[in-house]
Amino acid sequence: MITKLSLEKFKCFDKKQDFQLSKLNLFTGLNGRGKSTVFQSLLLLSQSLIEKGNIEELFVNGNFIQLGLFEDIVFSLGESKNKIVKFYIDTDEEDVQAVELGYKESLERIGKISNMKINKIDYFQTSTSIQHTGKIIGERRLSAYPKETINKLFKDYYFISADRLGPTLYEEKGNKYDFNPVGILGEHRLNVLAEDRVTNSLLFDENSGTLLEEVNKWLNYIMDGVSLEIHGVEKEISVLYLLLNNPRNKIKIKAVNSGYGYSYILSIIITALIAEKGNVVFIENPEAHLHPRAQARLTEMLCKLTMIGVQVFVETHSEHIINGTRLFYLKHKEVFSYEDISMYFFGEDFNVEKLEMDSDAQIANWPTGFFDQQEIDLAEILSLGLFK
């Protein structure tokens, strides 16, 4: 598990910015202040591994994210050509406790590794050559390093984007994807459901079922009574489509005739159920299109996901996600520690503050602007209404 991530000269972070990480990592705060940047640093490394089989080049555009040109990801108030983007990663793995990676521009959309240290060992060596003029030139080159050890840090990542798909009439059948099977938009969600594979150990109850059965159990709990049916699984049919079944009136409707919340949450539930121990899951705005109780119950699922060995990163603007996490800890202290949770608030001027939660789930350094709008509004309602 990644226990610490530091970013330097990467996007909005000029000087080295540290993030102490845990099993469940929550990032919240003002818009456009760097929350997504934390996700993107790790997703860049993962998509570069997928592209080339190693992380010796940094692909700015890939399977997870598209960020434009290399110069777009470099913090720069001026010339960015020779500036180096640096990632520092600590883990709880014995053979790779600390990694330092640096990249500088190679091509417009690709960075080339220029710095690599593993457990404080520098894997760049300087070789010298003499030009015909007699001038001695020194060149730093990457030497042999434990490639598989490094690669495993960025394998098996799952990413569900904020702009994931809403309801669709159907989904074309496709090949099975080993990489991020559901898709960043949830574009393969029905194909994954149709595989009928047994889930991980994140079971709703003691009775293990197929993936679809487990999805329905969780969906019924989170959304208060609904189940899914998937149609078109027959070999001769080229598309899959979804029906939602209301158990109260037995009426079945197409996904496009239901609320957005069902489709938005489906990709998250499926991903949570197929992720395995050692995997890493990134979710943007899980609260989208969900009412507060559904947000709180989804948070329970994400907390339980970390308990089977999956590291989870969540970007959220919802107090129900934050408070749901605190409440889950208080209810499950015997198996879930407050130290399993890391929370960061991104404020004005790109200031980042780690929120210190104690064993009573209290946050001592509650910052201004951190889910206090309700109190501000209520105070104004009272002052303009009852107390005028």
N, C-alpha and C positions, 0 to 999 in steps of 0.2 A: 504494500500500500504506500502511496505517496504521502509523506508526512509533512513536507514543506515544499513550497514552490516560491521561487523568487524571480522577478522579471526586471530586466534592466535595458533601457533604450528600446523597449517594445511598446509601440503605439503611444498610449497616453502616459506611460511610466518612464520618466527620464532616469532618475536615480533608482537604485535597487529597491524594489518593493517586495517585502516578505509576506507570505501567506502561510500560516500554520494550519495544516489540514488534518482532518479526522475522517471517520467513516462517513459521516453525513456533513456536507459542506453547503452552507446557505449564504448566498450573496444577494444583498438587497441595498436599496438606496435610491438616490436621484437618477433620473434618466441621463444617459450619455456620460457617465462618470467612470466607466472602466469595468463594469461587471462582466460584460461579454468578453472583454480582453483576457480575463483569466481563463475562461473556457478555451478561447481561441489559441492560446499558447500551447496547450496540450493537444488540441485537435490538429493543429498544424504539424506537430511532430508525428502524430499517429497517421495522418493522411500522407505524409512524406514516406513513412515506413511502408504503407500500402503501395505507393507509387513505385518505389525503387528497391524495396526489400531491406533498406537501411535508412539511417537518418543523417547521412553525409551531405545530403542536399535538402533544403527546406523549400517545399512547394507551397507557394502562397495561395494557389488555387487547386482544389482537389475535391475528393469525395465528400468531405465534411463541410468545408467552408471555402468561399471565394472572396479574397481580400484585395484583389487588384494587383498592383505592382509591389515589388519588394520595398521600394522606397515608401510605400504607403504604410508599412508596418514598423518603420523605423521612427523613433522619436527624434524629431529634428526641427530646429528653428531656422535651419539654413541648409548647407550642403550635407547630403546623407550618404554620398557615394562610398565612403570608407568607414562609415560607422558600423559598429558590430552590435547586433541584437543578441542578448544573453539570457539563457534560461538556467536556473539553478534548481536542482531537484534532489531532495532527500527522501529516502524510503526506509521502511523497516526491514528490507531485505539484507541479509548478512553480506552477500557478495557484491552488492551495489548500494552502499549506504549514501553516497553523495555523488552527484553528477553535475558537471558544469559544461554547458554547450554554448558556443558562440557562432554566429553566422553573419557573413557580409555578402553584399550583392555580387552575384555571379552573372546572371542574366536578368532581364527586366522583371521576370516573375519567379525567379529562383534564387535562393541564397545558397552559398557554399560554406560548409563548416570550416571555421577558422580557429576554433578553440574546443578542446575536449579534455576534461579531467574526470577521472573516475576514482573515487576514494583517494583524492588528492594527488593521484599519479597523472602527470601530464603526458598525453599521448601524441602531442605534436613535438617533433624533433626538428632542429635546425640543421640543414645540410648546406655546405658551402661549395661554391664553384668559382673558378677563375675565368674571367672573360679574356678575349684576345688582347684587350688593352692592359691586362694585368690587374684589373679591378676585381676585388673579391666580393662575391654576391652571396648573401645568406638567404635561404628560403625555408620557411616552416612547412613541414609536410606531416600528414597524419600517418602514424605508424600503426602496426597491428594492434587491435584492441578487442576486448571480449564482446564481439558483435551480438551474439545471441542474448547475452546478459543484458545488454542495453536495449535490444529490440523488444524484449518481453515487457519492458516498462510501458510501451506504447501500443501493445497489441490488445485486441478484444475490447475496443472502446465502442460504446453505443451513444448516439446523439439524437435527441428529439428536439427539433427546432421550434421556436416560438411561432413561426409561420407554417405550422403543420397543416395538413389537409383537413378540411371540414367534411361534411357529408358528400358522398359521391354516388352516382347511380350504379356504377360497377367498377371492377378492377380487372385489367387483363391478366391472364395467367402468365407467369414468368418463371425463370429458373430460380432455384434456391440460392440465396445470397449468404455466404458465410460472414461477410463483412457487414456489420450493422444491418441485420436482416430486415427489420421493419422499415428502414429508410429514414432519412432525417426529417422527411415530411410525413412519414407514415404511408408512403406510396405503395408499400408492399405488405401492408398489414393483413389483408385478406388472404394473400398467398401463404403467409406464415400461419394464420389460423387454420387454413385448409390442410396443412401438413399433418394435423392431428397428432402431434408429438407430445410426449409426456413432459410436464414442466419441471422446473427445478424444485427445490425444497420449500419454496415460498407458497405453501399450500394454505388455502383458506381454512380448512379443517383437517381432520385426521384422514378423511377419505380422499385418496389421490385420484385425480381424474385426468382426462385429456386436457390439452391446452385450452380448447374451447370451453370445456366444462369449468375449468378454473377461472377463465376470463369471466364467465357468466356469474360465478359465485362472487367474485370481487366487484364486478359491475353492479350486481344486484345490491350489494352492501353499500357501495359508495353512492350510487345514484337512486337508492330507494325503490327497487322493484322494476327490473327490466331484464330481459334475456335476449341473446342474439341467436340467429340462425344463419348459417352460411350456405348459399346455394350455388350450383354450377360446378360442383366438384367432379361431376362425371367427365370422363376422359374426352368425350366428343364435344364438350362445350368449352369455348375459348375464354370465357369471362366468369368472374365470380361476383356475386352480389350479396348484400346483407339485408336481412329483415330483422326488425326489432319487435319483440313480442311483449306486450303488456299483460302480465299474469292476472291483473284484476278484471279485464274485460275480454281477454283472449284475442284481441285485435292485433294483427301483424301489419306493420307498415315499413316502407322502404326508408333507408337512412336519410334520404333527402327530404323526407316529410317529418323528420324529427328534429329536436333541438341540436344545436351545434355541440353542446357539451358531451354528448355520447361519442361523437366521432373524435373530438379533441382528446378525450381521456383514453380512448381505445388504444392508441399507439403507445401511450405510457404504460398501461396495464400489461399489454403484450410484452413490451420490452422488459418490464420488471420480472415477468414470469419466465423469460428465456435466458436472462442474464445468469451467469454462473459465478461461483466463488473465484475471486481474483480479477473479475471484469470490472470495468469502470463505466458508469452511466452518467450522462450529462442531460439535464432537462431544463429547457427554458420555459418559464412562466407556466408551470403545471396548473395554475389556478384558472387559466383562460376558459371562459364560458361556463364556469362551475359556480354553483351557489355555495355559501360559506360552509354548510355541513358537509357537502361533497368534498370541498377543499380539505377540511379537517380529516375526513376519512381516507382520502388519498394520501395524506401525510402519514397516516398510520402505516399504509402499505410501503411507503418509501423508507420509513424507519425500520420496518421489519426486513426490507431488502438488504439493508446494511448488516443485519444480524446474521445473514447467511454468507457474509464475506464479500459483498459487492460494495465498492466505494461509490458514493453518490454525490454529484454536484448539482445544485439547484440554484437557478437565478429566479428571483421572485419579487413581486411588489405586493404580496398579500400578507397581511397580519395574521390571517387564519393559518397559513403555512407555518409561519414563525411560532405562533402560539400553540398550534397543533403539535409541533415538535417538542416544545417545552412540556406540554401536557403528557405526551407519550412517555417521555423520560420519567416524569413523576409517577406514572402508573406502572412502569416496568423497571424500576430501579435495580431490581435483582439481576436483570439481564442486559440492561441498557444504561450506560453511564453518561453523565453530563459531559464527560471528557470525550465522548464519541461524537460530539457535535461541535462544529466550528461555524461561527457566524461573523460575517463582515458587512459593515455599512460603508457605502461609497457616498461621500458628501460633496460639499462645495469645493471648488478648486482641486478636484481629484484627490482629496484627502480620504484615506482609507483607514478605518478603525475596526479593530477586532473587538467584538462584543463579548465581554467576560460574563459567562453564565455560571452561577454557583450551584451547589448541590441542592438548593431549594428552587432551582429554575429561575432565580432572579437575575436580572441584568443590571449590574452596578453602574456601568458607564452608558446609560441610555442616552443616545445623542439627540439633539434637536433635529426634528424632521423625521424621526424614526417612528412611523405609525402613530403620530400624535395628532393627526388631522381631525380624527373623530372627536377628541377632547376639545380641540380648538373650536370646531363647528358647534358642538353642544353648548359650550360656554357662550358663544355668540347668540345661539338660538334662545338661551335662557335670558341673556341680557337684553335682547330685542323683543322677547316675548313676555314671560312671567315677571321679569324684574324691571321692565321698562318704567 
